[in-house]
């Protein structure tokens, strides 16, 4: 039996086991080889039965429980799989493979936070376990943990070729992180399955390349790649090839949208929705359909598509974060972390860097024009941006892991504490921008608006730019956008919930601006559109720039960058225009219920309702 196994003949192993007699047939070596052979030949239920016998024979051997758990998962008995793998984990808590297999089970069950935790544990136990790093990155991606994704994918450009299915997942995650070349390399090295399945995988890989090129504003490459996916060939695929069809249709749709063929894109997205069963595909297609319908002024169809999109996305959020708040709950818990004037008065003075050595923080509710401003600043040779990073939130987590309560314990920070937190922040920035040099850092993260106490404790001389736009336009734009963060998926799941989130966020932010009175510039999107030259000059004066002219060429600069890690990656490659101003008025009937929540902010910011 061992000779047959080593020769790669599992069927021969099974035949020899069948011929064994008496005690030999029930011996540990025979059962171990028989279980592995049955598993390798796809006899998963029979393999599980064999490993049950082994685990009873030798209950203290974790490998048998691990094999039992894997065989049960492959046979579809997920409850039995979890019991067996948990037993293996208790027997061998330092075995990375057990944690990895448990993570695969949780991914299959779409229990994403559990999958993330056990896969990260596997990587801690075996840092060079590539398969565990890939799946951990996948789980972090679904949970909205960008920093975890990046950490798991360090060195991915040197990984060995991956099976095609895993290669597609890996390339998708790398794309979101802006690592186009590595993503393309992963796809070029993908290990194709045997037989007819290879052809389907080639189609899916071509569709992924189209998406990669489009996401990086490389439209000519996307069009050339699309030639490998003729629509009639997709239609002629076998009935069981829905995923390849879906990928191909979506590739055609994104290119059609970029070319202004909105009707064609809408038809393709509808075809996806007709066959897509899993929530990720349905959410992506429904959001795409909504935008395509909106561009054609088909407002009712756009709104119906948005209802489909948010239903699917809320289901995703609940799997990614099981404790998603109830519909009237607060998905942005940071809004409750406040510092009032009396608490601020108790802060002891601490030294901080000068204005020129502090980051410029660009804040504001998402879809308020923050990406446009970021690209303007990044176009100036004195500045450098790092896309959206949650580094301020990481500093808060670091405080809390050290037993400090945020924001209450900001009052008790010592000079050493503050210096250490700034050093951590600088290390994080250095990892992302190793060539920052003497340029001033742009930290653009809209929801840093909820972290002003920490920002101003560490960087009291920092310039703050608060981006505002008509609240109804902001809320509509967020509602029509597919966000990655589970918390934002939940907040955007309905217009009333989104409006409350907007009001809560600005309530906290504006209260803190009054308490801390920092050096802040209010940057109004509509003013930028209507008086661009004057607003550029005003921005340059606020930032003490001798020459603000380079910021005017932001669109060409954005095109040269290719990857921009926000949903506005297409808009900021074009000059400013008024197309998005007053967009909400076309959907006015849907805003009647939320105007009472938004009206105080409409009036405060000087807009007409």
C-alpha positions as CSV (number, residue, x, y, z in Angstrom):
1,X,0.0,0.0,0.0
2,X,2.8,2.4,0.9
3,X,4.6,1.7,-2.4
4,X,1.3,2.3,-4.3
5,X,0.7,5.6,-2.5
6,X,4.3,6.8,-3.2
7,X,3.8,5.9,-6.8
8,X,0.7,8.1,-7.0
9,X,-1.8,5.2,-7.4
10,X,-4.5,5.9,-4.8
11,X,-7.0,3.4,-6.5
12,X,-4.4,0.7,-6.1
13,X,-4.1,1.6,-2.4
14,X,-7.9,1.2,-2.0
15,X,-7.8,-2.2,-3.8
16,X,-5.1,-3.4,-1.5
17,X,-6.9,-2.3,1.5
18,X,-10.0,-4.2,0.3
19,X,-7.9,-7.3,0.1
20,X,-6.5,-7.0,3.6
21,X,-7.8,-9.5,6.1
22,X,-8.4,-9.8,9.8
23,X,-6.7,-7.4,12.2
24,X,-4.5,-6.0,9.4
25,X,-7.6,-4.5,7.7
26,X,-8.3,-2.5,10.9
27,X,-4.7,-1.5,11.7
28,X,-3.7,2.1,11.9
29,X,-1.3,2.1,8.9
30,X,-3.9,0.5,6.6
31,X,-6.7,2.8,7.7
32,X,-4.4,5.9,7.4
33,X,-3.5,5.1,3.8
34,X,-7.0,4.1,2.9
35,X,-8.4,7.4,4.3
36,X,-5.9,9.5,2.3
37,X,-6.5,7.5,-0.9
38,X,-10.3,7.8,-0.6
39,X,-9.9,11.5,-0.1
40,X,-7.6,11.9,-3.0
41,X,-10.0,10.1,-5.3
42,X,-13.0,12.2,-4.3
43,X,-14.6,9.5,-2.1
44,X,-15.1,12.1,0.6
45,X,-17.9,10.4,2.6
46,X,-16.0,7.1,2.6
47,X,-12.8,9.0,3.6
48,X,-14.6,10.6,6.5
49,X,-15.9,7.2,7.7
50,X,-12.3,5.9,7.6
51,X,-11.0,8.8,9.6
52,X,-13.8,8.4,12.2
53,X,-12.5,4.9,12.8
54,X,-8.9,6.2,13.1
55,X,-9.9,8.9,15.5
56,X,-11.6,6.3,17.7
57,X,-8.6,4.1,17.5
58,X,-6.1,6.9,18.3
59,X,-8.1,9.7,19.8
60,X,-5.0,11.6,20.9
61,X,-3.6,12.1,17.3
62,X,-4.6,15.5,16.0
63,X,-3.7,14.6,12.4
64,X,-6.6,12.1,12.3
65,X,-9.1,14.7,13.6
66,X,-7.7,17.2,11.1
67,X,-8.1,14.8,8.2
68,X,-11.6,13.9,9.4
69,X,-12.5,17.6,9.5
70,X,-11.2,18.2,5.9
71,X,-13.0,15.1,4.6
72,X,-16.3,16.1,6.3
73,X,-16.0,19.6,4.8
74,X,-15.4,18.1,1.3
75,X,-18.4,15.7,1.8
76,X,-20.6,18.7,2.8
77,X,-21.1,17.8,6.5
78,X,-19.9,21.2,7.8
79,X,-21.1,20.7,11.4
80,X,-19.1,17.5,11.7
81,X,-16.1,19.2,10.1
82,X,-16.1,22.0,12.7
83,X,-16.3,19.5,15.6
84,X,-13.4,17.5,14.2
85,X,-11.2,20.5,13.5
86,X,-11.9,22.0,16.9
87,X,-10.8,18.7,18.4
88,X,-7.6,18.8,16.3
89,X,-7.0,22.4,17.4
90,X,-7.3,21.4,21.1
91,X,-4.8,18.6,20.6
92,X,-2.4,20.7,18.6
93,X,-2.9,24.4,19.2
94,X,0.4,25.2,17.4
95,X,-0.4,23.4,14.2
96,X,-0.8,26.0,11.4
97,X,-2.4,23.5,9.1
98,X,-5.3,22.8,11.5
99,X,-6.0,26.6,11.7
100,X,-5.8,26.8,7.9
101,X,-8.3,24.1,7.4
102,X,-10.6,25.6,10.0
103,X,-10.3,28.9,8.1
104,X,-11.3,27.2,4.9
105,X,-14.4,25.8,6.6
106,X,-15.4,29.2,7.9
107,X,-14.9,30.7,4.4
108,X,-17.2,28.1,2.9
109,X,-19.7,28.9,5.6
110,X,-19.1,32.7,5.0
111,X,-18.4,33.2,8.6
112,X,-15.8,35.8,7.7
113,X,-14.6,37.2,11.0
114,X,-14.0,33.7,12.4
115,X,-12.2,32.8,9.1
116,X,-10.0,35.9,9.4
117,X,-9.0,35.2,13.0
118,X,-8.0,31.6,12.6
119,X,-6.2,32.2,9.3
120,X,-4.3,35.1,10.8
121,X,-3.4,32.6,13.6
122,X,-2.2,30.1,11.0
123,X,0.1,32.8,9.5
124,X,1.5,33.8,12.9
125,X,2.4,30.1,13.5
126,X,3.8,29.7,10.0
127,X,4.7,33.1,8.4
128,X,5.7,31.5,5.1
129,X,2.5,29.4,4.7
130,X,1.5,31.0,1.4
131,X,-1.9,29.4,1.1
132,X,-2.8,30.6,4.6
133,X,-1.6,34.1,3.8
134,X,-3.7,34.2,0.6
135,X,-6.9,33.0,2.4
136,X,-6.2,35.3,5.3
137,X,-5.9,38.3,2.9
138,X,-9.3,37.2,1.3
139,X,-11.0,37.1,4.7
140,X,-9.5,40.5,5.7
141,X,-10.7,41.9,2.3
142,X,-14.3,40.8,3.0
143,X,-14.2,42.2,6.5
144,X,-12.9,45.6,5.3
145,X,-9.5,45.2,7.0
146,X,-7.2,46.9,4.5
147,X,-4.2,46.9,6.7
148,X,-4.6,43.2,7.3
149,X,-4.8,42.5,3.5
150,X,-1.6,44.5,2.9
151,X,0.3,42.7,5.7
152,X,-0.8,39.2,4.4
153,X,0.2,40.0,0.8
154,X,3.7,41.3,1.5
155,X,6.0,39.4,-0.8
156,X,3.1,38.2,-3.0
157,X,5.0,39.0,-6.2
158,X,7.4,36.2,-5.2
159,X,4.8,33.6,-4.5
160,X,4.6,30.4,-6.5
161,X,1.9,30.0,-9.2
162,X,-1.6,29.5,-7.7
163,X,-4.5,27.4,-8.9
164,X,-6.6,29.5,-11.2
165,X,-9.5,30.0,-8.7
166,X,-7.2,31.2,-6.0
167,X,-5.3,33.3,-8.6
168,X,-8.5,35.2,-9.5
169,X,-9.2,36.0,-5.9
170,X,-5.6,37.1,-5.3
171,X,-5.5,39.3,-8.4
172,X,-8.8,40.9,-7.4
173,X,-7.5,41.8,-3.9
174,X,-4.1,43.0,-5.3
175,X,-6.1,45.3,-7.7
176,X,-7.9,46.9,-4.9
177,X,-4.6,47.6,-3.2
178,X,-3.2,49.2,-6.4
179,X,-0.7,46.4,-7.2
180,X,-1.5,46.1,-10.9
181,X,1.8,44.5,-12.0
182,X,1.7,41.8,-9.3
183,X,-2.0,41.1,-10.1
184,X,-1.2,40.6,-13.8
185,X,1.7,38.4,-12.9
186,X,-0.5,36.2,-10.7
187,X,-3.0,35.8,-13.6
188,X,-0.3,35.0,-16.1
189,X,1.1,32.2,-13.9
190,X,-2.3,30.7,-12.9
191,X,-2.4,26.9,-12.9
192,X,-5.3,25.9,-15.1
193,X,-7.5,22.9,-14.3
194,X,-7.5,19.8,-16.6
195,X,-10.1,19.3,-19.4
196,X,-12.8,21.6,-20.6
197,X,-12.6,23.6,-17.3
198,X,-9.4,25.1,-18.5
199,X,-11.1,27.0,-21.3
200,X,-13.6,28.5,-18.9
201,X,-10.8,29.6,-16.6
202,X,-9.0,31.3,-19.5
203,X,-12.2,33.4,-20.2
204,X,-12.5,34.3,-16.5
205,X,-8.8,35.3,-16.4
206,X,-9.3,37.5,-19.5
207,X,-12.3,39.1,-17.9
208,X,-10.3,39.8,-14.8
209,X,-7.6,41.5,-16.9
210,X,-10.2,43.8,-18.4
211,X,-11.3,44.8,-14.9
212,X,-7.7,45.4,-13.8
213,X,-6.9,47.6,-16.8
214,X,-10.2,49.6,-16.5
215,X,-9.6,50.1,-12.7
216,X,-6.2,51.6,-13.5
217,X,-7.5,53.8,-16.2
218,X,-5.7,51.8,-19.0
219,X,-8.7,51.7,-21.4
220,X,-6.8,50.7,-24.5
221,X,-5.4,47.6,-22.8
222,X,-8.9,46.8,-21.5
223,X,-10.4,47.0,-25.0
224,X,-7.7,44.8,-26.4
225,X,-8.2,42.2,-23.7
226,X,-12.0,42.3,-24.3
227,X,-11.4,41.0,-27.8
228,X,-10.8,37.6,-26.2
229,X,-14.4,37.7,-24.9
230,X,-16.8,38.0,-27.8
231,X,-20.4,38.2,-26.6
232,X,-21.6,35.4,-28.9
233,X,-18.9,33.1,-27.5
234,X,-20.1,33.9,-24.0
235,X,-23.7,33.1,-25.0
236,X,-22.6,29.8,-26.5
237,X,-21.0,28.5,-23.3
238,X,-22.5,25.4,-21.6
239,X,-25.4,25.9,-19.2
240,X,-23.2,25.2,-16.2
241,X,-20.8,28.0,-17.1
242,X,-22.6,30.8,-15.5
243,X,-19.7,32.2,-13.6
244,X,-17.6,32.6,-16.8
245,X,-20.6,34.3,-18.5
246,X,-21.1,36.6,-15.5
247,X,-17.4,37.6,-15.5
248,X,-17.4,38.2,-19.3
249,X,-20.6,40.3,-19.2
250,X,-19.3,42.4,-16.4
251,X,-16.1,43.0,-18.3
252,X,-18.1,44.2,-21.3
253,X,-20.3,46.4,-19.1
254,X,-17.4,48.3,-17.4
255,X,-15.9,49.1,-20.8
256,X,-19.3,50.1,-22.2
257,X,-19.8,52.5,-19.2
258,X,-16.4,54.1,-19.8
259,X,-17.2,54.6,-23.5
260,X,-20.6,56.2,-22.7
261,X,-22.6,53.3,-24.0
262,X,-24.9,53.3,-21.0
263,X,-27.8,51.4,-22.6
264,X,-25.4,48.5,-23.6
265,X,-24.0,48.5,-20.0
266,X,-27.5,48.4,-18.5
267,X,-28.5,45.4,-20.7
268,X,-25.4,43.5,-19.7
269,X,-25.9,44.2,-16.0
270,X,-29.5,42.9,-16.3
271,X,-28.2,39.7,-17.8
272,X,-25.9,39.2,-14.9
273,X,-28.7,39.8,-12.4
274,X,-30.8,37.2,-14.2
275,X,-28.4,34.4,-13.5
276,X,-26.3,35.6,-10.5
277,X,-27.1,33.8,-7.3
278,X,-24.4,34.9,-4.8
279,X,-24.7,38.3,-3.2
280,X,-21.4,39.7,-4.3
281,X,-22.2,39.4,-8.0
282,X,-25.7,40.7,-7.5
283,X,-24.6,43.7,-5.5
284,X,-21.9,44.6,-8.1
285,X,-24.3,44.2,-11.1
286,X,-27.1,46.1,-9.4
287,X,-25.0,49.1,-8.5
288,X,-23.6,49.1,-12.1
289,X,-27.2,48.9,-13.4
290,X,-28.3,51.8,-11.2
291,X,-25.5,54.1,-12.5
292,X,-26.2,53.0,-16.1
293,X,-29.9,53.8,-15.7
294,X,-29.1,57.1,-14.0
295,X,-26.9,58.2,-16.9
296,X,-29.9,57.5,-19.2
297,X,-32.2,59.5,-16.9
298,X,-34.2,56.3,-16.2
299,X,-34.7,57.3,-12.5
300,X,-37.3,54.7,-11.5
301,X,-35.2,51.9,-12.9
302,X,-32.1,53.2,-11.1
303,X,-33.9,53.3,-7.8
304,X,-35.2,49.8,-8.2
305,X,-31.7,48.6,-9.0
306,X,-30.4,50.3,-5.9
307,X,-32.9,48.4,-3.7
308,X,-31.6,45.1,-5.1
309,X,-28.0,46.3,-4.6
310,X,-28.4,47.3,-1.0
311,X,-30.3,44.1,-0.1
312,X,-27.4,42.1,-1.4
313,X,-24.8,44.3,0.2
314,X,-26.5,44.3,3.6
315,X,-26.4,40.5,3.5
316,X,-22.7,40.7,2.8
317,X,-22.2,43.1,5.7
318,X,-24.0,40.8,8.1
319,X,-21.8,37.9,7.2
320,X,-18.6,40.0,7.4
321,X,-19.6,41.7,10.6
322,X,-22.3,39.6,12.4
323,X,-22.9,42.4,15.0
324,X,-24.1,44.9,12.3
325,X,-26.4,47.2,14.2
326,X,-30.1,47.1,13.9
327,X,-31.7,49.5,11.4
328,X,-31.9,52.2,14.0
329,X,-28.5,51.4,15.5
330,X,-25.3,53.4,15.0
331,X,-23.0,51.8,12.4
332,X,-20.3,54.5,13.1
333,X,-19.6,54.1,16.8
334,X,-16.8,56.7,16.7
335,X,-19.5,59.4,16.6
336,X,-20.1,58.8,20.3
337,X,-16.4,59.4,21.2
338,X,-16.5,63.1,22.1
339,X,-14.4,65.6,24.0
340,X,-16.3,68.6,25.4
341,X,-14.9,72.0,26.3
342,X,-14.4,71.1,30.0
343,X,-12.5,67.9,29.2
344,X,-10.4,69.8,26.7
345,X,-9.5,72.3,29.3
346,X,-8.0,69.5,31.4
347,X,-5.5,68.6,28.7
348,X,-1.9,69.3,29.8
349,X,0.2,71.1,27.1
350,X,2.3,68.9,24.9
351,X,4.9,69.8,22.2
352,X,4.0,68.9,18.7
353,X,5.5,69.4,15.2
354,X,5.2,72.6,13.3
355,X,2.6,73.2,10.6
356,X,5.1,72.5,7.9
357,X,6.1,69.2,9.5
358,X,2.5,68.1,10.2
359,X,0.3,66.3,7.7
360,X,-2.5,68.2,6.0
361,X,-5.7,66.3,7.0
362,X,-8.5,66.3,4.4
363,X,-11.7,65.3,6.0
364,X,-15.5,65.3,5.3
365,X,-18.2,62.9,4.7
366,X,-17.5,60.4,1.8
367,X,-18.5,61.7,-1.7
368,X,-18.0,65.3,-0.7
369,X,-15.1,66.0,-3.1
370,X,-12.3,64.7,-0.9
371,X,-10.7,62.7,-3.7
372,X,-10.8,65.7,-6.1
373,X,-9.0,67.9,-3.5
374,X,-6.5,65.1,-2.7
375,X,-5.5,64.9,-6.4
376,X,-5.2,68.6,-6.6
377,X,-2.8,68.7,-3.7
378,X,-0.9,65.6,-4.9
379,X,-0.3,67.4,-8.2
380,X,1.8,70.0,-6.4
381,X,5.4,69.1,-6.0
382,X,5.4,70.1,-2.4
383,X,2.9,67.5,-1.4
384,X,2.3,63.8,-1.5
385,X,-0.8,61.8,-0.8
386,X,-1.2,58.2,0.2
387,X,-4.8,57.5,-0.8
388,X,-7.2,56.6,2.0
389,X,-5.5,55.0,5.0
390,X,-6.9,54.2,8.4
391,X,-3.7,55.1,10.2
392,X,-5.4,57.4,12.7
393,X,-7.8,54.7,13.6
394,X,-4.8,52.3,14.0
395,X,-3.4,54.7,16.6
396,X,-6.6,54.7,18.5
397,X,-6.6,50.9,18.5
398,X,-3.0,51.0,19.7
399,X,-4.1,53.2,22.6
400,X,-6.9,50.9,23.6
401,X,-4.7,47.7,23.3
402,X,-2.4,49.5,25.8
403,X,-5.3,49.9,28.2
404,X,-5.9,53.6,27.5
405,X,-9.5,54.7,26.9
406,X,-10.1,56.9,23.9
407,X,-10.7,59.8,24.0
408,X,-10.8,60.2,27.8
409,X,-7.2,59.3,28.2
410,X,-5.9,61.8,25.7
411,X,-5.8,64.2,28.7
412,X,-3.3,61.9,30.4
413,X,-1.0,61.4,27.6
414,X,2.6,62.2,28.4
415,X,5.1,63.8,26.1
416,X,6.7,60.4,25.6
417,X,3.3,58.8,24.8
418,X,2.5,61.4,22.2
419,X,6.0,61.1,20.7
420,X,5.6,57.3,20.5
421,X,2.2,57.5,18.8
422,X,3.6,60.0,16.2
423,X,6.5,57.6,15.6
424,X,4.1,54.8,15.0
425,X,2.2,57.0,12.5
426,X,5.4,58.0,10.7
427,X,6.4,54.3,10.4
428,X,3.1,53.5,8.9
429,X,3.4,56.3,6.4
430,X,7.0,55.4,5.6
431,X,5.8,51.9,4.7
432,X,3.3,53.3,2.2
433,X,5.4,56.3,1.0
434,X,9.1,55.3,1.3
435,X,10.0,58.2,-1.0
436,X,8.0,61.0,0.8
437,X,11.2,62.9,1.6
438,X,10.7,66.5,2.5
439,X,7.3,66.8,0.9
440,X,4.3,67.5,3.0
441,X,2.0,64.5,3.6
442,X,-1.7,64.6,2.6
443,X,-3.7,62.3,4.9
444,X,-7.1,62.1,3.1
445,X,-9.5,59.9,4.9
446,X,-13.0,61.3,5.0
447,X,-14.0,59.6,8.3
448,X,-11.0,61.1,10.0
449,X,-13.6,63.8,10.7
450,X,-14.6,61.5,13.6
451,X,-11.0,61.4,15.0
452,X,-10.2,65.1,15.5
453,X,-9.4,64.7,19.2
454,X,-6.4,62.4,18.5
455,X,-5.4,64.3,15.4
456,X,-5.2,67.6,17.2
457,X,-3.6,66.1,20.3
458,X,-0.7,64.7,18.2
459,X,-0.6,67.5,15.5
460,X,-2.0,70.6,17.1
461,X,-0.5,72.9,14.3
462,X,-1.9,70.7,11.5
463,X,-3.9,72.3,8.7
464,X,-7.4,70.8,8.5
465,X,-9.5,71.0,5.3
466,X,-13.2,70.2,5.7
467,X,-14.9,69.3,2.5
468,X,-18.6,70.0,2.2
469,X,-21.1,69.6,-0.6
470,X,-24.9,69.9,-0.6
471,X,-26.0,67.3,1.9
472,X,-28.6,65.7,-0.4
473,X,-26.1,65.3,-3.2
474,X,-23.7,63.7,-0.7
475,X,-26.3,61.3,0.6
476,X,-27.5,60.4,-2.9
477,X,-23.9,59.7,-4.1
478,X,-23.2,57.5,-1.1
479,X,-26.5,55.6,-1.6
480,X,-25.5,54.9,-5.3
481,X,-22.0,53.7,-4.3
482,X,-20.7,50.2,-3.5
483,X,-18.5,50.7,-0.4
484,X,-16.1,48.0,0.9
485,X,-16.5,48.8,4.6
486,X,-19.2,46.6,6.3
487,X,-20.0,49.5,8.6
488,X,-20.6,51.7,5.5
489,X,-22.6,49.0,3.8
490,X,-24.9,48.9,6.8
491,X,-25.2,52.7,7.1
492,X,-25.9,53.1,3.4
493,X,-28.5,50.4,3.3
494,X,-31.4,52.9,3.4
495,X,-31.7,56.6,2.7
496,X,-33.0,57.4,6.3
497,X,-30.2,55.5,7.9
498,X,-27.7,57.2,5.7
499,X,-29.1,60.7,6.4
500,X,-28.9,60.0,10.2
501,X,-25.3,58.8,9.7
502,X,-24.5,62.1,7.9
503,X,-26.1,64.2,10.6
504,X,-24.4,62.3,13.4
505,X,-21.0,62.5,11.8
506,X,-21.2,66.2,11.1
507,X,-22.7,66.8,14.6
508,X,-19.7,65.3,16.2
509,X,-17.1,66.8,13.8
510,X,-18.5,70.4,14.0
511,X,-18.7,70.2,17.8
512,X,-15.1,69.2,18.0
513,X,-14.1,72.0,15.6
514,X,-15.7,74.5,18.0
515,X,-14.0,73.0,21.0
516,X,-10.5,72.8,19.5
517,X,-10.7,75.7,17.2
518,X,-7.9,74.4,14.8
519,X,-6.7,76.0,11.7
520,X,-9.4,74.8,9.3
521,X,-10.4,75.6,5.8
522,X,-14.0,74.9,4.6
523,X,-13.7,73.6,1.0
524,X,-17.1,73.8,-0.8
525,X,-17.4,71.5,-3.8
526,X,-19.8,73.8,-5.7
527,X,-17.5,76.7,-5.3
528,X,-14.7,74.7,-6.8
529,X,-16.9,73.9,-9.8
530,X,-18.1,77.4,-10.3
531,X,-14.9,79.4,-9.4
532,X,-12.0,77.0,-9.8
533,X,-9.2,79.5,-10.3
534,X,-10.2,81.5,-7.2
535,X,-10.6,78.4,-5.0
536,X,-7.2,77.2,-6.0
537,X,-5.7,80.5,-5.0
538,X,-7.5,80.4,-1.7
539,X,-6.2,76.9,-1.0
540,X,-2.7,77.9,-1.8
541,X,-2.9,80.8,0.6
542,X,-4.2,78.6,3.4
543,X,-1.3,76.2,2.9
544,X,1.3,79.0,2.6
545,X,2.2,78.1,-1.0
546,X,4.2,80.5,-3.1
547,X,2.7,79.1,-6.3
548,X,-0.5,77.1,-6.3
549,X,-0.6,76.8,-10.1
550,X,0.4,73.1,-10.3
551,X,-2.8,72.1,-8.6
552,X,-4.8,73.2,-11.6
553,X,-3.4,70.3,-13.6
554,X,-4.8,67.6,-11.3
555,X,-6.6,65.7,-14.0
556,X,-3.5,65.0,-16.0
557,X,-1.7,64.1,-12.8
558,X,-4.5,61.7,-11.8
559,X,-4.3,60.1,-15.3
560,X,-0.5,59.6,-14.9
561,X,-1.0,57.8,-11.5
562,X,-3.4,55.2,-13.0
563,X,-4.5,53.7,-9.7
564,X,-6.6,55.9,-7.3
565,X,-8.0,54.0,-4.4
566,X,-11.5,55.5,-4.2
567,X,-14.7,55.2,-6.2
568,X,-14.0,58.6,-7.8
569,X,-11.0,57.1,-9.8
570,X,-12.7,57.9,-13.1
571,X,-14.1,61.3,-12.3
572,X,-10.8,62.9,-11.1
573,X,-9.1,62.1,-14.4
574,X,-11.3,64.8,-16.0
575,X,-11.5,68.6,-15.4
576,X,-14.1,69.8,-12.9
577,X,-17.6,70.2,-14.2
578,X,-21.1,70.8,-12.8
579,X,-22.6,67.5,-13.8
580,X,-22.9,66.3,-10.2
581,X,-24.2,69.6,-8.7
582,X,-27.9,69.3,-7.8
583,X,-28.1,65.7,-8.9
584,X,-30.4,64.8,-6.0
585,X,-33.2,67.0,-7.4
586,X,-33.9,64.3,-10.0
587,X,-34.7,62.0,-7.0
588,X,-36.5,64.6,-4.9
589,X,-39.5,62.4,-4.2
590,X,-37.3,59.9,-2.3
591,X,-35.8,62.7,-0.1
592,X,-39.1,64.0,1.4
593,X,-38.7,61.6,4.4
594,X,-35.1,62.5,5.1
595,X,-35.1,66.3,4.5
596,X,-36.1,67.0,8.2
597,X,-32.9,65.2,9.2
598,X,-30.7,67.0,6.6
599,X,-32.3,70.4,6.6
600,X,-30.3,71.7,9.7
601,X,-27.1,70.9,7.8
602,X,-28.4,72.3,4.5
603,X,-29.1,75.6,6.2
604,X,-25.9,75.6,8.3
605,X,-23.8,75.1,5.2
606,X,-25.8,77.8,3.3
607,X,-27.6,75.7,0.7
608,X,-31.1,75.8,-0.6
609,X,-33.3,72.8,0.3
